[in-house]
Each structure stands twice: as structure tokens, then as C-alpha cells.
Amino acid sequence: MIKLFVGLGNPGAEYEATRHNAGFWWVEALARELKLTLVPDKGYHGRLARTTLHGQTLWLLEPQTFMNLSGKSVAALARFFKIQPEEILVAHDELDVVPGQAKLKFGGSHAGHNGLRDIHAQLGTGDYWRLRLGIGHPGVKAEVINWVLKKPDAEQRAAIEECVVRTLKAVPAMLAGEMDKATLLVHTSKPPRPKPPRPEGV
């Protein structure tokens, strides 16, 4: 079961609406749903919320270290409260998934994502869960850094936000340790089809 939900992003108003902060958007939406407030905690280098659900302590964390040092925050909390890597879910932006879709994955490489790279290094393993929130790819590798640090257009932002709402429906299964069910919920949850254009004159 998941005991620690982590959202990745960069702190500061200038980054708030950028694609790289999709993980923050997800954890903040979860906090709203659970009626929790993320508050700064210097000891864990992040914004933190804690609650108890079904007798189980649940943590929400937004590292405030900047993306490249995300593992410093995650590892500090996980070690102190003896949370195992497989009990951690990290929500993050994903270039290889289109906006409006998400993928749930356990383990594997960091695939060049700097936030995951540092979490791998600090935990000493890649055996944790990732919720990969699609932001799309600019199509040219040289443009990736610019792409993730820019705001998505209104249509993409709406698709990502709608995806956040849909994937939150998998959280009860995650909390129950039913990760196969959670995966199915995330992967079969597709964005609604766009309505066909209305004929002119109607």
C-alpha cells in the first residue's frame, strides 16, 4: 500500500504553472480532496501534510529543493518514518505520454528525469511507484529543457488538469494496496472525446 505520495516540481511563483510542476498539481489536488493543507517543513525540505486513513498514517510531500535535488526531501522523510520504497508513489511530468493521459509504473530507470534520478540515488533503488502525468514532447531533444519549464497552452493545461482529476479516482485502491486495480483505473481512464464541430448555421 502507498503511505507516501510525492509530487515533483520546482518551488516559486515563476515555476508554478510550468509543465515540470505537474506532480505538484497532482499532490495539491489530492490534498484538496482529503481536505489537507501542505505546510513548509524545513526538516524534510518540503511542504508536507499528514493524515490518518483507515488507521494508517498517510503522507503528502512536495519537495522544495528544486527538481534536481528531490531525493533529499523524499529520502529524509522515508528514512525517519521507516517508509519502504515500494510504499512511495511519485507523481511527475512525463514527456513520453501525451497531455491528458497518465501511466502508473513500478520500478525501472529514471529515463533521464532529473527528479527521479535524484530519488533513485538517495533511496538507493528505483523500486518505487511512479504516476507519469503526460505533458507531451516538443519533438526535438534540444528543446526539452525549454519545454518543461514553459507553461502549457490552455488546451494542454485543461487536458492535464482533467487527467489529474481522473487519476485521483485510483487513490483508494492505492491506499488499499490494490495496485493492479489502481493501474487498471489509471490506464483505462481516458480523456473524453472532443465533441464534433457543429455544422454551420445550426
N, CA and C of each residue as an Amber inpcrd file, in Angstrom:
protein
   606
   0.8390000  -1.2000000   0.0000000   0.0000000   0.0000000   0.0000000
   0.8720000   1.2470000   0.0000000   0.3270000   2.3210000  -0.5320000
   1.0790000   3.5790000  -0.6070000   0.8840000   4.3550000   0.7040000
   2.0110000   4.7390000   1.3050000   1.9780000   5.5280000   2.5380000
   2.4650000   6.9630000   2.3160000   3.2030000   7.1720000   1.2240000
   3.7690000   8.4930000   0.9490000   3.5160000   8.8490000  -0.5200000
   2.7570000   9.9230000  -0.7300000   2.5170000  10.4550000  -2.0740000
   3.4070000  11.6810000  -2.2480000   4.2610000  11.6420000  -3.2590000
   5.1880000  12.7370000  -3.5360000   4.8090000  13.3690000  -4.8690000
   4.7740000  14.6910000  -4.9200000   4.5880000  15.4020000  -6.1900000
   5.8640000  16.1640000  -6.4960000   6.3510000  16.0420000  -7.7340000
   7.5940000  16.7230000  -8.0970000   7.3240000  18.0250000  -8.8360000
   8.2110000  18.9960000  -8.5850000   8.1070000  20.2980000  -9.2380000
   9.2210000  21.1960000  -8.7440000   9.1540000  22.4480000  -9.1490000
  10.0980000  23.4610000  -8.6880000   9.3500000  24.4850000  -7.8470000
   9.9350000  24.9200000  -6.7210000   9.2690000  25.9290000  -5.8890000
   9.3480000  27.3140000  -6.5160000   8.4340000  28.1840000  -6.1230000
   8.4870000  29.5740000  -6.5820000   7.4080000  29.8850000  -7.5940000
   6.9110000  31.1060000  -7.5230000   5.7930000  31.5350000  -8.3670000
   6.1130000  31.4430000  -9.8550000   7.3870000  31.6640000 -10.2270000
   7.7370000  31.6640000 -11.6600000   7.6310000  30.2830000 -12.2920000
   7.6460000  29.2290000 -11.4610000   7.5700000  27.8560000 -11.9820000
   6.1860000  27.2290000 -11.8090000   5.3450000  27.8890000 -11.0570000
   4.0860000  27.3000000 -10.6080000   3.2470000  26.6880000 -11.7270000
   3.1580000  27.3690000 -12.8570000   2.2740000  26.9220000 -13.9390000
   3.0190000  26.2130000 -15.0620000   4.3000000  25.8590000 -14.8350000
   5.0830000  25.2040000 -15.8930000   4.8420000  23.6960000 -15.9050000
   5.1130000  23.0890000 -17.0630000   4.8510000  21.6500000 -17.2320000
   5.5900000  20.7950000 -16.1940000   6.7850000  21.2130000 -15.8280000
   7.6170000  20.4400000 -14.8970000   6.9460000  20.3090000 -13.5190000
   5.9200000  21.1300000 -13.2730000   5.2580000  21.1220000 -11.9680000
   3.9830000  20.2850000 -11.9440000   3.7820000  19.4560000 -12.9410000
   2.5670000  18.6310000 -12.9960000   2.4220000  17.7500000 -11.7480000
   3.5290000  17.2920000 -11.2000000   3.4700000  16.4760000  -9.9760000
   2.9400000  17.2680000  -8.7930000   3.3510000  18.5410000  -8.6980000
   2.8120000  19.4250000  -7.6600000   1.2950000  19.5610000  -7.8230000
   0.8550000  19.7640000  -9.0900000  -0.5810000  19.9440000  -9.3290000
  -1.3570000  18.7280000  -8.8190000  -0.7860000  17.5430000  -9.0400000
  -1.4880000  16.3060000  -8.6470000  -1.5860000  16.1880000  -7.1200000
  -0.4710000  16.4020000  -6.4290000  -0.4790000  16.2830000  -4.9650000
  -1.3510000  17.3640000  -4.3350000  -1.3520000  18.5580000  -4.9210000
  -2.2000000  19.6290000  -4.3920000  -3.6830000  19.2980000  -4.5750000
  -4.0240000  18.6550000  -5.6830000  -5.4120000  18.2240000  -5.9040000
  -5.7960000  17.1350000  -4.9190000  -4.8600000  16.2220000  -4.6340000
  -5.1230000  15.1690000  -3.6340000  -5.3150000  15.7900000  -2.2540000
  -4.4870000  16.7740000  -1.9220000  -4.6150000  17.4610000  -0.6250000
  -5.9930000  18.1140000  -0.5010000  -6.4470000  18.7660000  -1.5800000
  -7.7800000  19.3930000  -1.5470000  -8.8630000  18.3440000  -1.3320000
  -8.7290000  17.2070000  -2.0080000  -9.7350000  16.1590000  -1.8890000
  -9.7890000  15.5960000  -0.4600000  -8.6250000  15.4920000   0.1630000
  -8.5490000  14.9570000   1.5300000  -8.7180000  16.0580000   2.5870000
  -8.9380000  17.3000000   2.1000000  -9.0910000  18.4760000   2.9940000
  -7.8640000  18.6560000   3.8860000  -6.6970000  18.5650000   3.2610000
  -5.4330000  18.7390000   3.9650000  -4.7380000  19.9970000   3.4560000
  -3.8560000  20.5540000   4.2860000  -3.0650000  21.7170000   3.8960000
  -1.5900000  21.3490000   3.9380000  -0.9120000  21.5640000   2.8280000
   0.5370000  21.3240000   2.7780000   1.2440000  22.5040000   3.4460000
   2.0690000  22.2160000   4.4400000   2.7590000  23.2870000   5.1700000
   4.2710000  23.0710000   5.0950000   5.0440000  24.1640000   5.0600000
   6.5040000  24.0310000   4.9720000   7.0740000  23.2920000   6.1770000
   8.0130000  22.3980000   5.9300000   8.7110000  21.6690000   6.9900000
  10.1880000  21.6130000   6.6260000  10.9970000  22.4170000   7.3160000
  12.4210000  22.5110000   6.9890000  13.1450000  21.1880000   7.2110000
  12.6760000  20.4100000   8.1860000  13.3300000  19.1370000   8.4900000
  13.3100000  18.1690000   7.3200000  12.2640000  18.2860000   6.5030000
  12.1400000  17.3730000   5.3530000  12.2350000  18.1220000   4.0220000
  12.6900000  19.3730000   4.0750000  12.9840000  20.1530000   2.8660000
  11.7930000  20.2000000   1.9060000  10.5920000  20.3340000   2.4640000
   9.4280000  20.3310000   1.5830000   8.1760000  20.8650000   2.2490000
   7.0980000  20.8330000   1.4760000   5.7640000  21.1290000   2.0190000
   5.0960000  19.7870000   2.2810000   4.4660000  19.6960000   3.4510000
   4.0860000  18.3930000   3.9720000   2.6790000  18.4110000   4.5560000
   1.9700000  17.3060000   4.3750000   0.6760000  17.1160000   5.0450000
   0.6280000  15.6790000   5.5410000  -0.0660000  15.4890000   6.6640000
  -0.1550000  14.1550000   7.2740000  -1.5800000  13.9240000   7.7390000
  -2.0580000  12.7230000   7.5040000  -3.3970000  12.3680000   7.9840000
  -3.4260000  10.8820000   8.3140000  -4.5320000  10.4400000   8.8670000
  -4.7310000   9.0200000   9.1360000  -5.9900000   8.5620000   8.4270000
  -5.8520000   7.5250000   7.6090000  -6.9880000   6.9490000   6.8930000
  -7.0410000   5.4540000   7.1850000  -8.1940000   4.9960000   7.6470000
  -8.3720000   3.5660000   7.9680000  -7.2690000   3.0650000   8.9050000
  -6.8960000   3.9140000   9.8550000  -5.8930000   3.5220000  10.8410000
  -4.4600000   3.5630000  10.3400000  -4.2750000   4.0420000   9.1240000
  -2.9410000   4.0760000   8.5170000  -2.4910000   5.5270000   8.3110000
  -1.2530000   5.8390000   8.7360000  -0.7200000   7.1920000   8.5260000
  -0.3830000   7.3880000   7.0530000  -0.8060000   8.5220000   6.5330000
  -0.5910000   8.8490000   5.1210000   0.1070000  10.2000000   5.0330000
   1.1150000  10.2790000   4.1660000   1.8980000  11.4930000   3.9980000
   1.7590000  12.0270000   2.5760000   1.7000000  13.3480000   2.4530000
   1.7720000  14.0270000   1.1620000   2.9690000  14.9610000   1.2220000
   3.7890000  14.9670000   0.1640000   5.0340000  15.7310000   0.1930000
   5.3060000  16.4070000  -1.1470000   5.6660000  17.6820000  -1.0790000
   6.1820000  18.4240000  -2.2260000   7.5970000  18.8840000  -1.8830000
   8.6320000  18.2380000  -2.4240000   9.9940000  18.7160000  -2.1590000
  10.1580000  20.1660000  -2.6110000  10.8270000  20.9590000  -1.7920000
  11.0560000  22.3760000  -2.1240000  12.5330000  22.6300000  -2.3960000
  13.2130000  21.6080000  -2.8830000  14.6670000  21.6490000  -3.0820000
  15.0620000  22.0070000  -4.5020000  14.0770000  22.2320000  -5.3670000
  14.2380000  22.2600000  -6.8190000  14.3680000  20.8110000  -7.3000000
  13.9160000  20.6150000  -8.5380000  13.7310000  19.2830000  -9.0920000
  14.9480000  18.3700000  -8.9290000  16.1400000  18.9050000  -9.2380000
  17.3410000  18.0640000  -9.2870000  17.7460000  17.4880000  -7.9410000
  17.1880000  18.0120000  -6.8490000  17.5370000  17.5210000  -5.5080000
  16.3150000  16.9330000  -4.7880000  15.3200000  16.5020000  -5.5540000
  14.0780000  15.9910000  -4.9660000  14.3120000  14.8420000  -3.9880000
  15.3060000  14.0180000  -4.2600000  15.5540000  12.8400000  -3.4230000
  15.9530000  13.1840000  -2.0000000  16.5710000  14.3490000  -1.8180000
  16.9800000  14.7800000  -0.4720000  15.7680000  14.8500000   0.4480000
  14.6670000  15.4000000  -0.0650000  13.4280000  15.5460000   0.7000000
  12.7350000  14.1930000   0.8960000  12.6040000  13.4370000  -0.1910000
  11.9050000  12.1440000  -0.1370000  12.6150000  11.1850000   0.8110000
  13.9240000  11.0810000   0.6770000  14.6880000  10.1340000   1.4980000
  14.6710000  10.5230000   2.9730000  14.7290000  11.8230000   3.2660000
  14.7180000  12.2730000   4.6640000  13.4320000  11.8250000   5.3570000
  12.2920000  12.0140000   4.7020000  11.0070000  11.6230000   5.2950000
  10.8720000  10.1090000   5.3680000  11.2180000   9.4310000   4.2830000
  11.0610000   7.9720000   4.2150000  11.9240000   7.2780000   5.2730000
  13.1380000   7.7450000   5.4400000  14.0310000   7.1080000   6.4230000
  13.5400000   7.3240000   7.8480000  13.1390000   8.5630000   8.1390000
  12.7380000   8.8650000   9.5170000  11.5020000   8.0670000   9.9210000
  10.5500000   7.9290000   9.0180000   9.3010000   7.2370000   9.3580000
   9.2660000   5.7910000   8.8670000  10.4560000   5.3120000   8.4230000
  10.5940000   3.9000000   8.0220000   9.5730000   3.5030000   6.9460000
   9.4260000   4.3830000   5.9590000   8.5630000   4.0970000   4.8090000
   9.4180000   3.4200000   3.7460000   8.9940000   2.2540000   3.3040000
   9.7610000   1.4820000   2.3300000   9.5770000   2.0730000   0.9240000
  10.5730000   1.9010000   0.0410000  10.4420000   2.4360000  -1.3240000
   9.1610000   1.9980000  -2.0290000   8.7680000   0.7400000  -1.8450000
   7.5560000   0.2530000  -2.5340000   6.2660000   0.8300000  -1.9510000
   6.3790000   1.5990000  -0.8580000   5.2240000   2.2740000  -0.2570000
   5.1590000   3.7570000  -0.6660000   6.0200000   4.1290000  -1.6230000
   6.1080000   5.5200000  -2.0850000   5.5700000   5.6170000  -3.5160000
   4.7540000   6.6290000  -3.7710000   4.3250000   6.9380000  -5.1360000
   4.7810000   8.3570000  -5.4730000   5.4640000   8.4950000  -6.5860000
   5.9580000   9.7960000  -7.0430000   5.1770000  10.2080000  -8.2880000
   4.4650000  11.3170000  -8.2040000   3.7470000  11.8690000  -9.3610000
   4.6640000  12.8770000 -10.0410000   4.8490000  12.7160000 -11.3610000
   5.7760000  13.5970000 -12.0720000   5.3500000  13.7950000 -13.5150000
   5.8880000  14.8390000 -14.1270000   5.6400000  15.1290000 -15.5400000
   6.3500000  14.0900000 -16.4070000   5.7290000  13.7130000 -17.5180000
   6.2890000  12.6750000 -18.3840000   6.2230000  13.1120000 -19.8510000
   7.3910000  13.2700000 -20.4660000   7.4920000  13.7130000 -21.8610000
   6.9010000  12.6960000 -22.8390000   7.0410000  11.4060000 -22.5200000
   6.6650000  10.3480000 -23.4640000   5.2010000   9.9340000 -23.3840000
   4.4000000  10.7090000 -22.6760000   2.9550000  10.4650000 -22.5900000
   2.2560000  11.7630000 -22.9990000   1.1940000  11.6480000 -23.7880000
   0.5330000  12.8660000 -24.2860000  -0.2690000  13.5450000 -23.1690000
  -0.4400000  14.8580000 -23.2360000  -1.2630000  15.5520000 -22.2410000
  -2.6690000  14.9620000 -22.2090000  -3.1670000  14.7390000 -20.9960000
  -4.4950000  14.1460000 -20.8520000  -4.4470000  12.6730000 -20.5290000
  -3.2590000  12.0630000 -20.6290000  -3.1120000  10.6540000 -20.2730000
  -2.0720000  10.4980000 -19.1730000  -2.1180000   9.3560000 -18.4930000
  -1.1700000   9.0630000 -17.4160000  -0.8660000   7.5840000 -17.4220000
   0.2770000   7.2280000 -16.8610000   0.6800000   5.8290000 -16.7330000
   1.1550000   5.5900000 -15.3040000   0.7810000   4.4370000 -14.7510000
   1.2540000   4.0430000 -13.4250000   2.2900000   2.9440000 -13.6190000
   3.4170000   3.0890000 -12.9630000   4.5380000   2.1800000 -13.2000000
   5.2780000   1.9160000 -11.9050000   5.7720000   0.6740000 -11.7430000
   6.6170000   0.3490000 -10.5860000   8.0340000   0.0660000 -11.0690000
   9.0020000   0.7150000 -10.4320000  10.4080000   0.4270000 -10.7160000
  10.8470000   0.8780000 -12.0960000  12.0310000   0.4260000 -12.4610000
  12.5980000   0.7970000 -13.7550000  13.5520000   1.9720000 -13.6410000
  14.0190000   2.4360000 -14.7920000  15.0170000   3.5080000 -14.8150000
  14.3540000   4.8740000 -14.5940000  15.1990000   5.8810000 -14.3870000
  14.6710000   7.2460000 -14.2320000  14.4350000   7.8960000 -15.5910000
  14.9130000   7.2520000 -16.6740000  14.6950000   7.7160000 -18.0510000
  15.1030000   9.1730000 -18.2560000  16.1310000   9.6040000 -17.5290000
  16.6470000  10.9580000 -17.7200000  15.9060000  12.0440000 -16.9620000
  14.8580000  11.6770000 -16.2150000  14.1210000  12.6850000 -15.4400000
  14.9530000  13.0290000 -14.2020000  15.3350000  14.2990000 -14.0740000
  16.2760000  14.6730000 -13.0150000  15.7250000  14.4950000 -11.6060000
  14.4130000  14.6810000 -11.4380000  13.8170000  14.4550000 -10.1260000
  13.8960000  12.9920000  -9.7390000  13.5430000  12.1150000 -10.6730000
  13.6140000  10.6710000 -10.4090000  15.0640000  10.2200000 -10.2260000
  15.9580000  10.8010000 -11.0130000  17.3790000  10.4430000 -10.9190000
  17.8840000  10.6340000  -9.4870000  17.5120000  11.7690000  -8.8720000
  17.9880000  12.0480000  -7.5100000  17.2790000  11.1620000  -6.4800000
  16.0090000  10.8650000  -6.7130000  15.2890000   9.9610000  -5.7980000
  15.9290000   8.5690000  -5.8540000  16.2370000   8.0970000  -7.0590000
  16.9560000   6.8220000  -7.2170000  18.2280000   6.8330000  -6.3680000
  19.0090000   7.9040000  -6.5190000  20.3130000   7.9910000  -5.8410000
  20.1560000   8.0290000  -4.3260000  19.1860000   8.8160000  -3.8470000
  19.0220000   8.9900000  -2.3990000  18.3880000   7.7740000  -1.7260000
  17.4660000   7.1140000  -2.4200000  16.8450000   5.9080000  -1.8390000
  17.7250000   4.6790000  -2.0530000  18.6170000   4.7570000  -3.0340000
  19.4690000   3.6170000  -3.3420000  18.7580000   2.5400000  -4.1480000
  17.6040000   2.8800000  -4.7210000  16.8300000   1.9250000  -5.5020000
  15.8300000   2.6640000  -6.3950000  15.4090000   1.9920000  -7.4430000
  14.3410000   2.5340000  -8.2860000  13.0140000   1.8480000  -8.0200000
  12.9750000   1.0350000  -6.9580000  11.7740000   0.2280000  -6.6850000
  10.7020000   1.0040000  -5.9170000  10.1850000   2.0430000  -6.5580000
   9.0590000   2.7930000  -6.0050000   8.0780000   3.0270000  -7.1440000
   6.8800000   3.4620000  -6.8050000   5.8380000   3.6750000  -7.8180000
   5.9380000   5.0680000  -8.4150000   5.6010000   5.1770000  -9.7130000
   5.5760000   6.4880000 -10.3710000   4.2290000   6.6590000 -11.0730000
   3.6510000   7.8100000 -10.9040000   2.4760000   8.1960000 -11.6800000
   2.9720000   9.2020000 -12.7090000   3.0240000   8.7610000 -13.9650000
   3.6200000   9.5450000 -15.0440000   2.5250000  10.3630000 -15.7230000
   2.5210000  11.6510000 -15.4570000   1.4920000  12.5530000 -15.9830000
   1.9650000  13.1500000 -17.3050000   1.2540000  12.8340000 -18.3750000
   1.6900000  13.2490000 -19.6970000   1.7260000  14.7490000 -19.9030000
   2.8580000  15.2340000 -20.4220000   2.9690000  16.6460000 -20.8170000
   3.3190000  16.7640000 -22.3020000   3.5210000  15.6120000 -22.9690000
   3.8900000  15.6330000 -24.3730000   5.3520000  15.9860000 -24.5740000
   5.8140000  15.8500000 -25.8150000   7.2280000  16.0760000 -26.1630000
   7.3070000  17.1690000 -27.2250000   8.2940000  18.0520000 -27.1270000
   8.3920000  19.1180000 -28.1360000   8.7890000  18.6000000 -29.5160000
   9.2680000  17.3400000 -29.5700000   9.6380000  16.7480000 -30.8630000
  11.1170000  16.8360000 -31.1720000  11.8240000  17.7270000 -30.4670000
  13.2690000  17.8960000 -30.6530000  13.9340000  17.8410000 -29.2850000
  14.9330000  16.9620000 -29.1510000  15.5720000  16.7700000 -27.8470000
  16.1500000  18.0720000 -27.2850000  16.7170000  18.8780000 -28.1670000
  17.3470000  20.1340000 -27.7310000  16.3470000  21.1030000 -27.1020000
  15.0500000  20.8980000 -27.3800000  14.0150000  21.8050000 -26.8740000
  13.4130000  21.3510000 -25.5500000  13.8270000  20.1660000 -25.0600000
  13.1660000  19.5690000 -23.8880000  13.2150000  20.4770000 -22.6560000
  14.3940000  21.0120000 -22.3410000  14.5260000  21.8380000 -21.1240000
  13.6110000  23.0550000 -21.2080000  13.6120000  23.6920000 -22.3640000
  12.7460000  24.8480000 -22.5830000  11.2740000  24.4550000 -22.4530000
  10.9350000  23.2990000 -22.9870000   9.5520000  22.7980000 -22.9980000
   9.0260000  22.5730000 -21.5770000   9.8080000  21.8680000 -20.7580000
   9.3030000  21.5250000 -19.4170000   9.2040000  22.7540000 -18.5230000
  10.0110000  23.7790000 -18.8150000   9.9890000  24.9890000 -17.9810000
   9.0710000  26.0800000 -18.5340000   8.2690000  25.7150000 -19.5470000
   7.2770000  26.6450000 -20.0840000   5.8820000  26.2300000 -19.6530000
   4.9710000  27.1900000 -19.7060000   3.5740000  26.8890000 -19.3980000
   2.9290000  26.1970000 -20.5940000   2.1240000  25.1500000 -20.3480000
   1.3910000  24.5580000 -21.4640000   0.3310000  25.5310000 -21.9590000
  -0.0860000  25.3700000 -23.2150000  -1.1700000  26.2280000 -23.6950000
  -2.4680000  25.8310000 -22.9870000  -3.5020000  26.6250000 -23.1700000
  -4.7510000  26.4350000 -22.4070000  -5.3500000  25.0480000 -22.6210000
  -5.2720000  24.5570000 -23.8520000  -5.8600000  23.2470000 -24.1640000
  -5.0990000  22.1240000 -23.4630000  -3.7680000  22.1950000 -23.5010000
  -2.9510000  21.1810000 -22.8320000  -3.1340000  21.2450000 -21.3170000
  -3.1660000  22.4550000 -20.7810000  -3.3420000  22.6080000 -19.3290000
  -4.6700000  21.9940000 -18.8880000  -5.7160000  22.2450000 -19.6470000
  -7.0330000  21.6850000 -19.3230000  -7.0020000  20.1620000 -19.3800000
  -6.2850000  19.6100000 -20.3780000  -6.1840000  18.1530000 -20.5120000
  -5.4370000  17.5490000 -19.3300000  -4.3570000  18.2030000 -18.9110000
  -3.5760000  17.7010000 -17.7690000  -4.4080000  17.7770000 -16.4820000
  -5.0960000  18.8910000 -16.2830000  -5.9080000  19.0480000 -15.0740000
  -7.0370000  18.0210000 -15.0250000  -7.6340000  17.7580000 -16.1810000
  -8.7120000  16.7790000 -16.2420000  -8.1660000  15.3710000 -15.9500000
  -6.9400000  15.1120000 -16.4120000  -6.2650000  13.8430000 -16.1400000
  -5.9780000  13.6940000 -14.6450000  -5.5670000  14.7780000 -13.9980000
  -5.3230000  14.7680000 -12.5460000  -6.5920000  14.3420000 -11.8140000
  -7.7100000  14.9430000 -12.1730000  -8.9850000  14.6170000 -11.5120000
  -9.3270000  13.1350000 -11.7120000  -9.1570000  12.6350000 -12.9450000
  -9.4950000  11.2400000 -13.2250000  -8.6020000  10.2660000 -12.4650000
  -7.3020000  10.5440000 -12.4370000  -6.3770000   9.5880000 -11.8080000
  -6.5000000   9.5800000 -10.2870000  -7.0290000  10.6500000  -9.7020000
  -7.2580000  10.6430000  -8.2490000  -8.2390000   9.5380000  -7.8460000
  -9.0470000   9.0800000  -8.7980000 -10.0140000   8.0230000  -8.5000000
  -9.3320000   6.6950000  -8.1950000  -8.0420000   6.5780000  -8.5450000
  -7.2840000   5.3560000  -8.2560000  -6.6790000   5.3630000  -6.8530000
  -6.7410000   6.5070000  -6.1600000  -6.0870000   6.6170000  -4.8440000
  -6.6390000   5.6170000  -3.8180000  -7.9730000   5.4270000  -3.7020000
  -8.4480000   4.4340000  -2.7180000  -7.8510000   3.0470000  -2.9430000
  -7.6900000   2.6290000  -4.1960000  -7.0760000   1.3270000  -4.4880000
  -5.6020000   1.3280000  -4.0740000  -4.9120000   2.4460000  -4.2970000
  -3.5090000   2.5460000  -3.8820000  -3.3640000   2.4260000  -2.3800000
  -4.2830000   3.0840000  -1.6620000  -4.2370000   3.0480000  -0.1950000
  -4.5530000   1.6630000   0.3470000  -5.3310000   0.9040000  -0.4180000
  -5.6940000  -0.4550000  -0.0060000  -4.6510000  -1.4800000  -0.4410000
  -3.6090000  -1.0130000  -1.1380000  -2.5840000  -1.9420000  -1.6150000
  -3.0060000  -2.7100000  -2.8500000  -4.0980000  -2.2800000  -3.4760000
  -4.6010000  -2.9670000  -4.6810000  -4.0110000  -2.2810000  -5.9170000
  -2.7120000  -2.4660000  -6.1200000  -2.0220000  -1.7140000  -7.1690000
  -2.4010000  -2.1830000  -8.5700000  -2.7780000  -3.4470000  -8.7190000
  -3.2510000  -3.9070000 -10.0340000  -4.5330000  -3.1680000 -10.4140000
  -5.4180000  -3.0350000  -9.4230000  -6.6730000  -2.3130000  -9.6500000
  -6.3920000  -0.8390000  -9.9390000  -5.4700000  -0.2480000  -9.1710000
  -5.1080000   1.1610000  -9.3700000  -4.5460000   1.3750000 -10.7720000
  -3.6920000   0.4460000 -11.2100000  -3.0920000   0.5420000 -12.5410000
  -4.1680000   0.4980000 -13.6200000  -5.1030000  -0.4250000 -13.4430000
  -6.2080000  -0.5610000 -14.4010000  -7.0260000   0.7360000 -14.4630000
  -7.2990000   1.3070000 -13.2930000  -8.0770000   2.5480000 -13.2320000
  -7.3560000   3.6880000 -13.9470000  -6.0480000   3.7900000 -13.7290000
  -5.2720000   4.8650000 -14.3620000  -5.1980000   4.6550000 -15.8730000
  -4.9580000   3.4070000 -16.2970000  -4.7160000   3.1460000 -17.7210000
  -5.9950000   3.0960000 -18.5460000  -7.1080000   2.7780000 -17.9150000
  -8.3590000   2.7370000 -18.6860000  -9.1190000   4.0570000 -18.5920000
  -8.5870000   4.9580000 -17.7810000  -9.2100000   6.2740000 -17.6270000
  -8.7180000   7.1690000 -18.7490000  -9.5270000   7.3280000 -19.7660000
  -9.1310000   8.1100000 -20.9370000  -9.8480000   9.4570000 -20.9540000
  -9.2210000  10.4450000 -21.5800000  -9.8980000  11.7400000 -21.6790000
 -11.1620000  11.6150000 -22.5260000 -12.1850000  12.4220000 -22.2280000
 -13.3960000  12.3700000 -23.0410000 -13.0920000  12.7700000 -24.4800000
 -13.8190000  12.1810000 -25.4200000 -13.5920000  12.5160000 -26.8300000
 -14.0900000  13.9330000 -27.0990000 -13.3400000  14.6620000 -27.9200000
 -13.8240000  16.0170000 -28.2480000 -15.1350000  15.9330000 -29.0180000
 -16.0090000  16.8750000 -28.7670000 -17.2880000  16.8950000 -29.4780000
 -17.0470000  17.2690000 -30.9430000 -17.7560000  16.6400000 -31.8730000
 -17.5870000  17.0220000 -33.2800000 -18.0340000  18.4650000 -33.4870000
 -17.3990000  19.1490000 -34.4190000 -17.8240000  20.5530000 -34.6500000
 -19.2570000  20.6170000 -35.1280000 -19.9660000  21.6250000 -34.6770000
 -21.3720000  21.7870000 -35.1010000 -21.4100000  22.3010000 -36.5380000
 -22.3110000  21.7700000 -37.3330000 -22.4250000  22.2770000 -38.7090000
 -22.7770000  23.7640000 -38.6860000 -22.2470000  24.4790000 -39.6350000
 -22.5140000  25.9260000 -39.7000000 -24.0000000  26.1640000 -39.9350000
 -24.4790000  27.2090000 -39.2930000 -25.8780000  27.5780000 -39.4890000
 -26.8400000  26.8410000 -38.5870000 -26.3030000  25.9470000 -37.6830000
 -27.2050000  25.1960000 -36.7880000 -27.3090000  25.9520000 -35.4720000
